[in-house]
Amino acid sequence: MEFYRLGFEPVVEIAAEHGQGTGDLLDEVIKRLPAQSEPAGEAEPQEVAVAIVGRPNVGKSSLLNRLLKEERSIVSAMPGTTRDSVDAVLHWQRRVFRIVDTAGIRRAGQIARSGQLEGVSVILARRAIEKADVTVLVIDSSEGVADQDATIAGEAEKAGSGIIIAANKWDLMKGQGQDLYKKFDDELRRQIKFLDYAPVLHISAATGERTTKLLEMIDKVADARVRRVPTGELNRFLKDVTAAHPPVSPGKKHVRILYAAQTSVAPPTFVFFTNVATEFHFSYERFLANQLRESFGLMGTPIRVKVRKS
């Protein structure tokens, strides 16, 4: 009875171990939740899952805080501060982004030396990549591109996530000449050749430079990843492309593409039906993917190309 003397209402008697009274407790909680009303005729926009990934100490947590305009993640100059994946919801111009700040991903050898805790952190970061609609690969522009950046990018590409490369700490690069942008991007493209389709943004999480542009790019890449190309348009495109550049197979067989169809999205997947059972040469697959991306605005998203005998 002494709990009632405190003057709070209600007092709910429960037994947590046996579950007694917990239903009454939930009822009281629900009574006190604010009513949620949706405008008539307006559906809640679907969340876009965004994973912020990269090596330790490249500014991932600072970028999350800048996008949210609040101190959501702990920021420290000490590498490895973020241990667990931290996610937050951002409402931006009628879009809803669920942004996940992940732990820095080191090389496998370094993870083994760092112990079990860091190993778990890296597993969680990789899971975030697998679930992401868009992966933002953050690179420390003052250090340049490392081999580990390419490894992380490869995981995002394999998972079928849309990819944006954010060269962070660009405020530290000012005053190094007019052609700095070109030199940096050329070196980046050279080291991560397979991501030639990923847009590159030069940002500063510390000053906020071009972080709004990053949100715009996330929106565009997320849309491209789920875009469907009408079958008629796809086959007209195919006719023009194959007339100028006939298909090539590894065995140098005479291949004709009879027709094509888009079978799925996220990422966009196209099946090309041919006259013989074969595969395209990897260079021709890449050529087709680049032509599809350019013709139908599939920016920033991997494209899967499959070949079937008609």
C-alpha positions as CSV (number, residue, x, y, z in Angstrom):
1,M,0.0,0.0,0.0
2,E,2.9,2.4,0.5
3,F,3.3,2.7,-3.3
4,Y,-0.2,4.2,-3.4
5,R,0.8,6.8,-0.8
6,L,3.2,8.3,-3.4
7,G,0.2,9.8,-5.2
8,F,0.9,8.4,-8.7
9,E,-1.9,6.9,-10.8
10,P,-2.2,4.2,-11.8
11,V,-0.3,1.6,-9.8
12,V,-0.1,-1.7,-11.7
13,E,0.7,-4.8,-9.7
14,I,2.7,-7.3,-11.8
15,A,4.9,-10.4,-11.5
16,A,7.5,-10.1,-14.2
17,E,8.8,-13.6,-13.8
18,H,5.3,-15.2,-14.3
19,G,3.8,-12.5,-16.6
20,Q,0.9,-11.7,-14.2
21,G,-0.5,-8.2,-14.7
22,T,1.7,-7.4,-17.7
23,G,-1.3,-7.2,-20.0
24,D,-2.9,-4.5,-17.7
25,L,0.4,-2.7,-17.7
26,L,0.5,-2.6,-21.6
27,D,-3.1,-1.4,-21.6
28,E,-2.1,1.6,-19.4
29,V,0.8,2.4,-21.6
30,I,-1.3,2.4,-24.8
31,K,-3.9,4.7,-23.2
32,R,-1.1,7.3,-22.8
33,L,0.4,7.1,-26.3
34,P,-0.4,10.1,-28.5
35,A,-3.1,9.4,-31.1
36,Q,-1.7,9.1,-34.6
37,S,-3.8,10.5,-37.4
38,E,-2.9,10.3,-41.1
39,P,-4.1,12.8,-43.6
40,A,-6.8,11.4,-45.7
41,G,-5.6,9.9,-49.0
42,E,-1.9,10.1,-48.1
43,A,-0.1,6.9,-47.6
44,E,3.0,6.8,-45.3
45,P,6.0,6.9,-47.6
46,Q,8.1,3.8,-47.6
47,E,11.4,3.9,-45.7
48,V,14.6,3.9,-47.7
49,A,17.3,1.9,-45.8
50,V,20.7,3.7,-46.0
51,A,23.9,2.2,-44.6
52,I,26.9,4.5,-43.9
53,V,30.0,2.3,-44.2
54,G,33.7,2.7,-44.5
55,R,37.0,2.2,-42.7
56,P,37.4,3.4,-39.1
57,N,37.8,7.1,-38.4
58,V,36.6,8.4,-41.8
59,G,33.8,10.4,-40.4
60,K,30.7,8.1,-40.6
61,S,29.3,9.1,-37.2
62,S,29.9,12.8,-37.9
63,L,28.0,12.4,-41.1
64,L,25.0,10.8,-39.4
65,N,24.9,13.6,-36.8
66,R,25.2,16.2,-39.6
67,L,22.3,14.7,-41.6
68,L,20.1,14.4,-38.5
69,K,21.2,17.8,-37.1
70,E,21.6,16.3,-33.7
71,E,24.2,14.4,-31.7
72,R,22.9,10.9,-32.3
73,S,26.3,9.1,-32.5
74,I,29.4,9.5,-30.3
75,V,32.2,11.2,-32.3
76,S,35.8,10.8,-31.3
77,A,39.2,11.1,-32.9
78,M,40.0,7.6,-31.6
79,P,39.3,5.0,-34.3
80,G,36.8,2.3,-33.5
81,T,34.5,4.4,-31.2
82,T,31.4,3.1,-32.9
83,R,31.0,-0.6,-31.9
84,D,27.3,-1.2,-32.6
85,S,25.3,-0.2,-35.6
86,V,23.2,2.9,-34.7
87,D,20.1,3.7,-36.8
88,A,17.9,6.7,-36.9
89,V,14.9,7.8,-39.0
90,L,15.2,11.0,-41.0
91,H,12.2,12.7,-42.7
92,W,13.3,14.7,-45.6
93,Q,11.1,16.3,-48.3
94,R,8.3,13.7,-48.1
95,R,10.8,10.9,-48.0
96,V,11.7,8.7,-45.0
97,F,15.3,7.5,-44.7
98,R,16.4,5.0,-42.1
99,I,20.1,5.7,-41.8
100,V,22.4,3.2,-40.2
101,D,25.8,4.3,-38.9
102,T,28.0,1.2,-38.9
103,A,31.3,0.3,-37.2
104,G,34.4,0.8,-39.2
105,I,35.4,-2.2,-41.2
106,R,39.1,-3.1,-41.0
107,R,41.0,-5.8,-42.9
108,A,40.4,-9.4,-41.8
109,G,43.8,-9.7,-40.2
110,Q,43.3,-6.6,-38.1
111,I,39.9,-7.8,-37.0
112,A,41.4,-11.1,-35.8
113,R,44.0,-9.2,-33.7
114,S,41.4,-6.8,-32.3
115,G,39.3,-9.5,-30.6
116,Q,35.8,-10.9,-30.7
117,L,34.0,-7.6,-30.0
118,E,35.2,-5.9,-33.1
119,G,34.4,-9.1,-35.1
120,V,30.8,-8.8,-34.0
121,S,30.7,-5.1,-34.9
122,V,31.9,-5.9,-38.4
123,I,29.3,-8.6,-38.8
124,L,26.6,-6.1,-37.9
125,A,28.0,-3.6,-40.4
126,R,27.9,-6.2,-43.2
127,R,24.3,-7.1,-42.3
128,A,23.5,-3.4,-42.6
129,I,25.0,-3.5,-46.2
130,E,22.9,-6.5,-47.1
131,K,19.7,-4.8,-46.0
132,A,20.5,-1.4,-47.4
133,D,18.7,0.1,-50.4
134,V,21.6,2.6,-50.7
135,T,25.1,2.2,-49.3
136,V,27.1,5.4,-48.7
137,L,30.8,4.5,-48.8
138,V,32.6,7.2,-46.8
139,I,36.3,7.8,-47.8
140,D,38.7,10.0,-46.0
141,S,39.7,12.3,-48.8
142,S,42.8,13.5,-47.0
143,E,44.2,9.9,-46.9
144,G,42.9,8.9,-50.4
145,V,41.5,5.6,-51.5
146,A,42.7,2.4,-49.8
147,D,42.4,-1.2,-50.8
148,Q,40.0,-1.8,-47.9
149,D,37.6,0.8,-49.5
150,A,37.5,-1.3,-52.6
151,T,36.7,-4.4,-50.5
152,I,33.8,-2.7,-48.7
153,A,32.5,-1.4,-52.0
154,G,32.7,-4.9,-53.4
155,E,30.5,-6.2,-50.6
156,A,27.9,-3.5,-51.4
157,E,27.9,-4.3,-55.1
158,K,27.6,-8.0,-54.4
159,A,24.6,-7.4,-52.1
160,G,22.8,-5.4,-54.9
161,S,22.7,-2.2,-52.9
162,G,22.8,1.2,-54.6
163,I,26.1,2.8,-54.0
164,I,27.3,6.4,-53.5
165,I,30.9,7.3,-52.7
166,A,31.2,10.2,-50.3
167,A,34.7,11.7,-50.1
168,N,34.6,13.2,-46.7
169,K,36.8,15.9,-45.0
170,W,37.0,17.8,-48.2
171,D,37.3,21.0,-46.2
172,L,40.9,19.8,-45.5
173,M,41.7,19.6,-49.2
174,K,41.0,23.2,-50.1
175,G,43.8,25.3,-51.6
176,Q,45.5,22.4,-53.4
177,G,44.9,23.6,-56.9
178,Q,42.0,23.9,-59.4
179,D,42.4,20.4,-60.8
180,L,42.2,18.7,-57.4
181,Y,38.7,17.3,-58.1
182,K,39.8,15.7,-61.3
183,K,43.0,14.2,-59.9
184,F,41.2,12.8,-56.9
185,D,38.3,11.3,-58.9
186,D,40.7,9.8,-61.6
187,E,42.7,8.1,-58.9
188,L,39.5,6.9,-57.1
189,R,38.1,5.4,-60.4
190,R,41.4,3.8,-61.1
191,Q,41.4,2.0,-57.8
192,I,37.7,1.1,-57.7
193,K,37.2,0.4,-61.4
194,F,34.1,-1.8,-61.0
195,L,32.2,1.1,-59.4
196,D,32.5,3.4,-62.4
197,Y,28.7,3.9,-62.2
198,A,28.7,5.1,-58.6
199,P,28.3,8.9,-58.2
200,V,31.1,10.6,-56.2
201,L,30.3,13.6,-53.9
202,H,33.0,15.7,-52.2
203,I,31.5,16.5,-48.8
204,S,32.5,17.7,-45.3
205,A,30.5,16.3,-42.4
206,A,32.3,18.8,-40.1
207,T,31.1,21.9,-42.0
208,G,28.0,20.5,-43.7
209,E,29.3,21.2,-47.2
210,R,27.2,19.3,-49.8
211,T,25.5,17.1,-47.2
212,T,22.1,18.2,-48.6
213,K,23.3,17.2,-52.1
214,L,24.1,13.7,-50.6
215,L,20.4,13.4,-49.5
216,E,19.3,14.3,-53.0
217,M,21.6,11.7,-54.5
218,I,20.4,9.0,-52.0
219,D,16.8,9.8,-53.2
220,K,17.8,9.4,-56.9
221,V,19.7,6.2,-56.4
222,A,17.0,4.6,-54.4
223,D,14.5,5.4,-57.1
224,A,16.8,4.0,-59.8
225,R,17.2,0.8,-57.9
226,V,13.5,0.0,-58.1
227,R,12.8,1.4,-61.6
228,R,11.1,-0.8,-64.1
229,V,11.7,-0.5,-67.9
230,P,8.7,-1.3,-70.1
231,T,9.3,-4.3,-72.2
232,G,8.6,-2.5,-75.5
233,E,11.1,0.3,-74.7
234,L,13.7,-2.3,-73.6
235,N,13.4,-4.3,-76.9
236,R,13.6,-1.1,-79.0
237,F,16.8,-0.2,-77.1
238,L,18.1,-3.7,-77.6
239,K,17.5,-3.5,-81.4
240,D,19.5,-0.3,-81.7
241,V,22.4,-1.5,-79.4
242,T,22.9,-4.9,-81.0
243,A,22.8,-3.4,-84.5
244,A,25.7,-1.2,-83.7
245,H,27.5,-3.6,-81.3
246,P,26.6,-7.3,-82.0
247,P,26.8,-9.6,-78.9
248,V,30.1,-11.5,-78.1
249,S,30.3,-14.8,-76.3
250,P,33.4,-16.3,-74.6
251,G,33.4,-19.2,-77.1
252,K,33.0,-16.9,-80.1
253,K,29.8,-18.5,-81.0
254,H,27.5,-16.6,-83.3
255,V,25.0,-15.1,-80.9
256,R,21.8,-13.3,-81.6
257,I,19.7,-11.7,-78.9
258,L,16.0,-12.4,-79.8
259,Y,14.4,-10.3,-77.1
260,A,14.8,-9.2,-73.5
261,A,12.7,-8.6,-70.3
262,Q,13.3,-7.1,-66.9
263,T,12.5,-9.8,-64.4
264,S,13.0,-8.0,-61.1
265,V,14.1,-4.8,-59.3
266,A,16.3,-4.0,-56.3
267,P,18.7,-4.3,-58.2
268,P,17.3,-4.1,-61.7
269,T,17.7,-7.6,-63.4
270,F,17.4,-8.1,-67.1
271,V,17.2,-11.5,-68.9
272,F,18.4,-11.6,-72.6
273,F,17.0,-14.5,-74.6
274,T,19.4,-15.8,-77.3
275,N,19.4,-18.3,-80.2
276,V,22.1,-20.5,-78.5
277,A,22.9,-21.6,-75.0
278,T,25.8,-19.5,-74.0
279,E,27.0,-16.5,-72.0
280,F,28.1,-13.1,-73.0
281,H,31.7,-12.2,-72.7
282,F,32.2,-10.3,-69.4
283,S,33.1,-7.1,-71.4
284,Y,29.9,-7.3,-73.4
285,E,27.9,-7.8,-70.2
286,R,29.5,-4.7,-68.8
287,F,28.8,-2.8,-72.0
288,L,25.1,-3.8,-71.9
289,A,24.8,-2.7,-68.2
290,N,26.4,0.7,-69.0
291,Q,24.1,1.2,-71.9
292,L,21.0,0.3,-69.9
293,R,22.1,2.6,-67.1
294,E,22.7,5.5,-69.5
295,S,19.5,5.0,-71.5
296,F,17.1,4.5,-68.6
297,G,18.6,6.6,-65.8
298,L,19.7,3.7,-63.6
299,M,22.3,5.7,-61.8
300,G,24.2,4.4,-58.8
301,T,22.6,0.9,-58.9
302,P,24.2,-2.4,-59.8
303,I,22.5,-4.1,-62.8
304,R,22.3,-7.9,-63.2
305,V,22.5,-9.3,-66.7
306,K,21.4,-12.9,-67.3
307,V,21.4,-14.9,-70.5
308,R,18.9,-17.7,-71.4
309,K,18.4,-19.7,-74.6
310,S,15.0,-18.8,-76.1
